[in-house]
Amino acid sequence: MEPAQVVAALQAAVRIPTVSHVGDAGTDAGAFDALHAELRRRFPLLHRACEITTLSDAGIGRGLLLRWPGADTGGRPLVLMAHQDVVPASHPPASGPFGVNPTAEPGTELRTETDAGWRHPPFGGDVAVDANGRDAVWGRGTLDCKGSLIAICAAAERLLAGGFSPRRDVWFSFGCDEEVAGPSAAAAAAELVRRNVDPVLVLDEGGAVAEQAFPGIGDPLAVIGVAEKGLLSLLLVATDAGGHASTPTRNAAVARLAKAIVAIDARPFPAGVPPITVRLLRTLAPRMKPPLRQVLSFLTGRPRLLAAVLARLGPETAAMVRTTTSVTMLSGAPAPNAMADRAQAVVNVRVRPGESTASAVQRIRRVVKGTGVAVQELSASEPSPQAPTAGPAFELLTSTTAAVLPDAVPVPYLTMAATDGRFFQQHWDQVYRFTPIRMSRQQRQSLHAADEHIAVEDLHAAVDWYTALLRAG
């Protein structure tokens, strides 16, 4: 497959707004159908070679499960994952959270999907230079995670064009609702269980080739997720009588909700270092220059002190050592001149290993006690088990990285975000999270934000990486 065809395929995928929504309300199933048609058109050899199952009973019914038969049908297969859906490009233009229709002040307009600070249209798939002067594809999903979806398909298409046949079965699981913790990935895992599939390796998104990822480390880090944090969504609710805004009452619903939010923000969860993070840091210490090398080596033997230091170095390192909370959605009065009879907010909680969603709920309820705010649990997923960091599966990932991305240092890593891989890890041990795409700090900050983009050369490197993995696997 020619490099220009890979870029064109990603551009086409970005231009199809496969935005997922909670409960499928507002999700455009036709956009996913259009993406499937585009994938068939761009990757005809792959689609001819594979047995294709559409997971029609899960979510919006657009999850894809493809089986590429290998020569050894009795061997343990390889499973590669990516998701088709993306988050919205900006604040919803027509409605607020929880179905409330906000009333704009006279003379103002709500932001639209295309004017929320993006340098290039979020669903335009434009090719334009990045901060380093390199050509890049811009748009929602280029990193999360249509870039890896296209790279996986392009690698298989390239191999098929050369007459390659895999030694073992290869399964491709492309979910349709990862961004809203939907059921398609769980349905895919259940289908593999039903077929008695026992993978030698499951690879999902999660880690990346991260530049400027840790203080004192100049080399890019190929962070391979071997576990992930738990995911908990809570709803804070304050109720009141409401009324006209011209005669406000004290300590109204919005004020009480604000007190609860401030209390949660002011009392972060205690820091603690999971074992996988200690191993990561011990791997990094010899690569640091003095005196940082000696300092980190000293700290890895003193976990409490290490946790305290990492918690103060910045948001990325702090998230490595504690359960985090983030208020993501707010709702109040339905009009600018009305007091809210119900004010609410969603708290997104990422639970570190060693803690549980139940203990996180208990702590937050203690923190907001006395504010008059109720805490309701919306959804919960426990921290995942840890995949092995020794053995053929992990070694395949590290050797492929060394061959294709030789400057990147492979290290095991605790994935901060939730992935579809957690549903697979309920059945199999060898589940890893790694996207072979270089990401600068600026690019990592663009995930779920404006100006998401991938350098063209990094897209091609990802195709090379998946090609090497499929050959070696």
C-alpha positions as CSV (number, residue, x, y, z in Angstrom):
1,M,0.0,0.0,0.0
2,E,1.5,3.3,-1.0
3,P,2.2,6.0,1.7
4,A,-0.1,8.5,0.0
5,Q,-3.0,5.9,0.1
6,V,-2.5,5.5,3.9
7,V,-2.7,9.3,4.4
8,A,-5.8,9.5,2.2
9,A,-7.4,6.6,4.1
10,L,-6.9,8.4,7.4
11,Q,-8.2,11.7,5.9
12,A,-11.3,9.9,4.7
13,A,-11.9,8.3,8.2
14,V,-11.5,11.6,10.0
15,R,-14.0,13.2,7.7
16,I,-16.7,10.8,8.9
17,P,-17.9,12.1,12.3
18,T,-18.4,8.8,14.2
19,V,-19.1,10.6,17.5
20,S,-20.5,8.3,20.2
21,H,-22.9,9.4,22.9
22,V,-23.9,7.9,26.2
23,G,-26.9,5.5,25.8
24,D,-26.6,5.8,22.0
25,A,-28.9,8.8,22.1
26,G,-27.8,11.2,19.4
27,T,-25.2,8.7,17.9
28,D,-25.4,8.7,14.1
29,A,-25.3,5.0,13.2
30,G,-25.2,6.0,9.5
31,A,-21.8,7.6,10.1
32,F,-20.4,4.2,11.3
33,D,-22.0,2.5,8.2
34,A,-20.2,5.1,6.1
35,L,-16.9,4.4,7.9
36,H,-17.3,0.7,7.3
37,A,-17.9,1.3,3.6
38,E,-14.8,3.5,3.4
39,L,-12.7,0.8,5.1
40,R,-14.0,-1.8,2.5
41,R,-13.1,0.6,-0.3
42,R,-9.6,1.5,1.0
43,F,-8.7,-2.0,2.2
44,P,-10.2,-4.5,-0.3
45,L,-7.7,-7.3,0.2
46,L,-8.2,-7.3,4.0
47,H,-11.9,-7.5,3.6
48,R,-11.7,-10.3,1.1
49,A,-9.2,-12.3,3.3
50,C,-11.2,-11.9,6.5
51,E,-14.3,-13.5,8.0
52,I,-16.3,-10.4,9.2
53,T,-18.7,-10.4,12.1
54,T,-20.8,-7.2,12.9
55,L,-21.7,-7.2,16.5
56,S,-25.3,-6.2,15.8
57,D,-26.6,-6.8,19.4
58,A,-24.2,-4.5,21.1
59,G,-24.7,-0.7,21.5
60,I,-25.5,0.8,18.1
61,G,-24.6,-2.5,16.5
62,R,-21.6,-1.2,14.5
63,G,-18.7,-3.0,16.3
64,L,-16.6,-5.1,13.9
65,L,-14.8,-8.4,14.5
66,L,-12.6,-9.6,11.7
67,R,-10.7,-13.0,11.5
68,W,-7.7,-13.3,9.2
69,P,-7.1,-17.1,9.0
70,G,-3.6,-18.3,9.7
71,A,-1.8,-21.4,8.5
72,D,-1.8,-22.9,12.0
73,T,-5.5,-22.9,12.9
74,G,-4.8,-24.7,16.1
75,G,-2.3,-22.1,17.4
76,R,-3.1,-19.3,19.8
77,P,-4.2,-16.2,17.8
78,L,-3.2,-12.5,17.9
79,V,-5.8,-9.9,18.6
80,L,-5.4,-6.3,17.5
81,M,-7.8,-3.7,18.7
82,A,-8.8,-0.1,17.9
83,H,-12.1,1.9,18.2
84,Q,-14.0,3.6,15.5
85,D,-15.8,6.2,17.6
86,V,-14.5,9.6,18.7
87,V,-15.5,12.3,21.2
88,P,-17.2,15.5,20.1
89,A,-14.9,18.2,18.8
90,S,-16.3,20.8,21.2
91,H,-19.1,21.7,23.5
92,P,-22.4,20.4,22.0
93,P,-23.9,23.3,19.9
94,A,-27.5,22.6,20.6
95,S,-28.0,21.1,24.1
96,G,-26.2,20.9,27.4
97,P,-25.5,17.9,29.6
98,F,-28.4,15.8,30.9
99,G,-30.7,16.8,28.1
100,V,-31.1,20.4,29.3
101,N,-31.5,23.0,26.5
102,P,-29.6,26.1,27.6
103,T,-31.0,29.6,26.8
104,A,-28.3,31.9,25.4
105,E,-28.2,35.5,26.4
106,P,-29.5,37.8,23.7
107,G,-26.9,38.5,21.0
108,T,-24.7,35.4,21.9
109,E,-24.3,32.1,20.1
110,L,-23.2,28.7,21.3
111,R,-20.0,27.4,19.9
112,T,-20.2,24.9,17.0
113,E,-18.2,21.8,16.3
114,T,-15.9,23.8,14.0
115,D,-15.1,26.9,15.9
116,A,-13.9,25.7,19.3
117,G,-10.2,26.7,19.0
118,W,-9.2,24.3,16.2
119,R,-6.6,25.6,13.8
120,H,-8.1,23.2,11.2
121,P,-11.6,21.9,11.0
122,P,-11.9,19.0,13.4
123,F,-13.6,16.8,10.8
124,G,-11.7,18.1,7.8
125,G,-8.8,15.7,7.7
126,D,-6.5,18.6,6.5
127,V,-2.8,18.0,5.8
128,A,-0.9,20.9,7.2
129,V,2.5,21.5,9.0
130,D,2.8,20.9,12.7
131,A,4.9,22.8,15.3
132,N,8.0,21.1,14.0
133,G,7.4,21.9,10.4
134,R,6.3,18.4,9.5
135,D,3.3,17.5,7.4
136,A,0.5,16.2,9.7
137,V,-3.1,15.1,9.4
138,W,-5.3,17.2,11.6
139,G,-8.7,16.2,13.0
140,R,-10.6,14.4,15.7
141,G,-9.5,10.8,16.0
142,T,-6.1,11.1,14.3
143,L,-4.5,9.9,17.6
144,D,-7.6,8.5,19.4
145,C,-7.8,6.3,17.6
146,K,-8.5,6.2,13.9
147,G,-4.8,6.7,13.3
148,S,-4.0,3.2,14.8
149,L,-7.1,1.7,13.2
150,I,-6.0,2.9,9.7
151,A,-2.4,1.8,10.4
152,I,-3.5,-1.7,11.4
153,C,-5.6,-2.1,8.3
154,A,-2.8,-0.6,6.1
155,A,-0.3,-3.0,7.5
156,A,-2.5,-6.0,6.8
157,E,-3.3,-4.7,3.3
158,R,0.4,-4.3,2.6
159,L,1.2,-7.8,3.7
160,L,-1.7,-9.3,1.7
161,A,-0.5,-7.4,-1.4
162,G,2.9,-9.1,-1.0
163,G,1.3,-12.6,-0.7
164,F,1.9,-12.9,3.1
165,S,-0.2,-15.3,5.1
166,P,0.0,-15.2,8.9
167,R,1.3,-18.1,10.8
168,R,-1.5,-17.9,13.3
169,D,-5.1,-16.5,13.2
170,V,-5.2,-12.7,13.6
171,W,-8.4,-11.1,14.9
172,F,-9.2,-7.4,14.6
173,S,-11.6,-6.0,17.1
174,F,-12.8,-2.5,16.2
175,G,-15.3,-1.3,18.8
176,C,-17.9,1.5,18.2
177,D,-18.5,2.9,21.6
178,E,-15.2,3.0,23.5
179,E,-15.5,6.7,24.3
180,V,-18.7,6.2,26.2
181,A,-17.8,2.8,27.9
182,G,-20.3,1.0,25.7
183,P,-20.9,-2.7,25.3
184,S,-19.3,-3.5,21.9
185,A,-15.9,-4.5,23.3
186,A,-17.4,-6.7,25.9
187,A,-19.5,-8.3,23.2
188,A,-16.4,-8.9,21.1
189,A,-14.6,-10.5,24.0
190,A,-17.7,-12.7,24.7
191,E,-17.8,-13.8,21.0
192,L,-14.1,-14.8,21.1
193,V,-14.8,-16.8,24.3
194,R,-17.8,-18.5,22.6
195,R,-15.5,-19.5,19.8
196,N,-12.9,-20.9,22.3
197,V,-10.3,-18.4,21.2
198,D,-7.3,-18.2,23.5
199,P,-5.1,-15.3,22.4
200,V,-1.3,-15.3,22.8
201,L,-1.5,-11.5,22.8
202,V,-4.2,-8.8,22.9
203,L,-3.1,-5.3,21.9
204,D,-5.3,-2.2,22.4
205,E,-4.6,1.5,22.5
206,G,-3.3,3.1,25.7
207,G,0.4,3.8,25.8
208,A,2.3,5.5,23.1
209,V,5.8,6.7,22.1
210,A,5.8,9.6,24.5
211,E,8.3,12.4,24.2
212,Q,9.1,14.6,27.2
213,A,7.2,12.1,29.3
214,F,9.4,12.2,32.4
215,P,11.7,14.9,33.9
216,G,15.4,14.2,33.1
217,I,14.7,11.7,30.4
218,G,15.6,12.9,26.9
219,D,14.8,9.6,25.0
220,P,11.2,9.0,23.9
221,L,9.5,6.3,26.0
222,A,7.5,3.5,24.4
223,V,5.1,3.1,27.4
224,I,3.4,-0.2,27.1
225,G,0.3,-0.4,29.3
226,V,0.2,-3.7,31.3
227,A,-2.7,-2.6,33.5
228,E,-5.2,0.3,33.7
229,K,-6.9,2.3,36.3
230,G,-10.5,1.7,37.3
231,L,-13.2,4.0,36.0
232,L,-15.9,5.5,38.1
233,S,-18.6,8.0,37.2
234,L,-20.5,9.8,39.9
235,L,-23.3,12.3,39.8
236,L,-23.4,15.1,42.4
237,V,-27.0,16.4,42.9
238,A,-28.2,19.4,44.9
239,T,-32.0,20.2,44.8
240,D,-33.9,23.3,45.8
241,A,-37.2,25.0,45.3
242,G,-35.9,27.1,42.5
243,G,-37.5,30.5,41.9
244,H,-36.9,33.8,40.2
245,A,-33.2,35.0,40.0
246,S,-34.2,38.5,41.2
247,T,-35.0,37.2,44.7
248,P,-32.2,34.6,45.4
249,T,-32.0,32.5,48.5
250,R,-28.7,31.8,50.3
251,N,-27.0,28.5,50.0
252,A,-29.1,27.6,47.0
253,A,-28.6,24.4,45.0
254,V,-25.8,25.8,42.8
255,A,-23.9,27.2,45.8
256,R,-24.1,23.8,47.6
257,L,-23.0,22.0,44.5
258,A,-20.0,24.4,44.2
259,K,-19.0,23.8,47.8
260,A,-19.0,20.0,47.1
261,I,-16.9,20.5,44.0
262,V,-14.4,22.7,45.8
263,A,-14.2,20.2,48.7
264,I,-13.4,17.3,46.3
265,D,-10.8,19.5,44.5
266,A,-9.2,20.5,47.8
267,R,-8.9,17.0,49.2
268,P,-7.1,14.8,46.6
269,F,-6.8,11.1,47.2
270,P,-3.7,9.9,49.0
271,A,-0.7,9.1,46.8
272,G,0.7,5.6,46.6
273,V,3.0,4.0,44.1
274,P,1.8,0.8,42.3
275,P,4.5,-1.9,41.8
276,I,4.4,-1.4,38.0
277,T,5.3,2.3,38.5
278,V,8.2,1.4,40.7
279,R,9.5,-0.9,37.9
280,L,9.0,1.8,35.3
281,L,11.1,4.2,37.4
282,R,13.8,1.7,38.1
283,T,14.1,1.2,34.4
284,L,14.4,4.9,33.8
285,A,16.9,5.7,36.6
286,P,20.1,4.5,34.8
287,R,19.2,6.7,31.8
288,M,19.2,9.8,33.8
289,K,22.1,12.1,34.3
290,P,23.5,12.7,37.8
291,P,22.3,13.8,40.3
292,L,18.8,12.9,39.1
293,R,19.9,9.3,38.6
294,Q,21.0,9.0,42.2
295,V,17.9,10.8,43.5
296,L,15.5,8.5,41.6
297,S,17.4,5.4,42.6
298,F,17.2,6.5,46.2
299,L,13.4,7.2,45.9
300,T,12.5,3.9,44.3
301,G,13.5,2.2,47.6
302,R,11.3,4.6,49.6
303,P,7.8,4.3,48.1
304,R,6.1,6.8,50.4
305,L,8.6,9.5,49.7
306,L,8.5,8.6,46.0
307,A,4.7,9.0,45.9
308,A,4.9,12.4,47.5
309,V,7.5,13.6,45.0
310,L,5.7,12.3,41.9
311,A,2.5,13.9,43.1
312,R,4.1,17.3,42.9
313,L,5.9,17.0,39.6
314,G,2.9,17.7,37.4
315,P,-0.5,16.2,36.3
316,E,1.0,13.3,34.3
317,T,3.2,12.0,37.1
318,A,0.6,12.8,39.8
319,A,-1.9,10.6,38.0
320,M,0.6,7.7,38.1
321,V,0.4,7.6,41.9
322,R,-3.1,8.5,43.0
323,T,-6.8,8.1,42.3
324,T,-7.8,11.2,40.4
325,T,-11.1,13.2,40.3
326,S,-12.3,15.5,37.6
327,V,-15.6,17.4,37.3
328,T,-16.5,17.1,33.7
329,M,-20.2,18.1,33.2
330,L,-22.3,20.7,35.0
331,S,-26.0,21.5,34.8
332,G,-28.0,24.2,36.6
333,A,-31.0,26.4,35.8
334,P,-32.7,26.2,32.4
335,A,-32.7,29.9,31.9
336,P,-30.5,32.9,32.8
337,N,-33.2,34.5,35.0
338,A,-34.2,31.3,36.9
339,M,-32.7,29.7,40.0
340,A,-31.9,26.0,39.7
341,D,-34.3,23.6,41.3
342,R,-31.7,20.9,40.5
343,A,-28.0,21.4,40.1
344,Q,-25.7,18.5,39.2
345,A,-22.2,17.6,38.1
346,V,-20.5,14.5,36.9
347,V,-17.3,13.5,38.6
348,N,-14.9,11.3,36.5
349,V,-12.8,9.2,38.9
350,R,-9.8,7.1,37.8
351,V,-9.0,4.5,40.5
352,R,-5.4,3.4,41.0
353,P,-4.6,-0.2,41.6
354,G,-4.7,-1.1,45.3
355,E,-8.0,0.9,45.7
356,S,-11.5,0.0,44.6
357,T,-14.5,1.9,43.2
358,A,-16.4,1.2,46.4
359,S,-13.6,2.8,48.5
360,A,-13.5,5.8,46.2
361,V,-17.3,6.3,46.5
362,Q,-17.0,6.2,50.3
363,R,-14.2,8.7,50.4
364,I,-16.0,11.2,48.1
365,R,-19.2,10.9,50.2
366,R,-17.2,11.7,53.3
367,V,-15.6,14.7,51.6
368,V,-18.9,16.2,50.5
369,K,-20.7,15.4,53.8
370,G,-22.4,18.5,55.2
371,T,-22.8,20.3,51.8
372,G,-26.3,19.0,51.2
373,V,-25.2,17.3,48.0
374,A,-26.1,13.7,47.2
375,V,-23.7,11.3,45.5
376,Q,-25.1,8.8,43.0
377,E,-23.0,6.1,41.2
378,L,-23.5,6.1,37.5
379,S,-21.1,3.4,36.4
380,A,-18.0,1.6,37.8
381,S,-15.2,-0.5,36.5
382,E,-12.5,-1.8,38.8
383,P,-8.7,-1.4,38.1
384,S,-7.6,-4.2,35.8
385,P,-5.2,-7.0,36.7
386,Q,-1.6,-6.7,35.5
387,A,-0.4,-8.4,32.4
388,P,2.9,-10.3,32.5
389,T,6.1,-8.3,31.8
390,A,8.0,-11.4,31.0
391,G,7.3,-14.0,28.4
392,P,6.8,-14.1,24.6
393,A,3.9,-11.6,24.4
394,F,5.7,-8.7,26.1
395,E,8.9,-9.6,24.4
396,L,7.2,-9.5,21.0
397,L,6.1,-5.9,21.7
398,T,9.5,-4.8,22.9
399,S,11.5,-6.5,20.1
400,T,9.1,-5.0,17.5
401,T,9.6,-1.6,19.0
402,A,13.4,-2.0,19.1
403,A,13.4,-3.0,15.4
404,V,11.1,-0.2,14.1
405,L,11.5,2.6,16.7
406,P,15.1,2.0,17.9
407,D,15.4,5.3,19.8
408,A,12.3,4.6,22.0
409,V,12.8,2.9,25.3
410,P,10.2,0.2,26.0
411,V,8.9,0.4,29.6
412,P,5.9,-1.2,31.3
413,Y,3.3,1.4,32.3
414,L,0.0,1.9,34.2
415,T,-2.5,3.2,31.7
416,M,-4.4,6.2,33.1
417,A,-7.3,6.2,30.8
418,A,-9.9,3.4,30.4
419,T,-9.7,1.3,27.3
420,D,-11.7,-1.5,25.7
421,G,-8.9,-3.8,26.6
422,R,-10.2,-4.0,30.2
423,F,-13.1,-6.2,28.9
424,F,-10.6,-8.6,27.3
425,Q,-8.5,-8.7,30.5
426,Q,-11.4,-10.2,32.3
427,H,-10.8,-13.3,30.2
428,W,-7.1,-13.4,29.3
429,D,-3.9,-12.3,31.0
430,Q,-1.8,-11.1,28.0
431,V,-3.6,-7.9,27.4
432,Y,-1.5,-4.8,26.6
433,R,-2.1,-1.2,25.7
434,F,0.3,0.4,23.2
435,T,-0.1,2.6,20.2
436,P,3.1,2.8,18.2
437,I,2.7,6.5,17.4
438,R,5.0,9.3,18.6
439,M,3.3,11.9,20.6
440,S,4.7,15.1,21.9
441,R,3.5,16.6,25.1
442,Q,1.4,19.0,23.0
443,Q,-0.2,16.2,21.1
444,R,-1.0,14.3,24.3
445,Q,-2.7,17.4,25.6
446,S,-4.8,17.5,22.4
447,L,-6.5,14.2,23.1
448,H,-10.1,15.0,23.7
449,A,-9.2,18.6,23.1
450,A,-8.6,20.9,20.2
451,D,-5.9,20.5,17.5
452,E,-5.5,16.7,17.6
453,H,-3.1,15.7,14.8
454,I,-0.6,13.1,13.8
455,A,2.6,13.7,11.8
456,V,2.5,11.9,8.4
457,E,5.9,10.3,9.0
458,D,4.7,9.0,12.4
459,L,1.6,7.5,10.7
460,H,3.9,5.6,8.3
461,A,6.1,4.4,11.2
462,A,3.0,3.0,12.9
463,V,2.2,1.1,9.7
464,D,5.7,-0.3,9.7
465,W,5.4,-1.3,13.4
466,Y,2.1,-3.2,12.9
467,T,3.6,-4.8,9.7
468,A,6.6,-6.0,11.7
469,L,4.4,-7.3,14.5
470,L,2.2,-9.2,12.1
471,R,5.2,-10.8,10.4
472,A,6.8,-11.8,13.7
473,G,3.6,-12.8,15.4
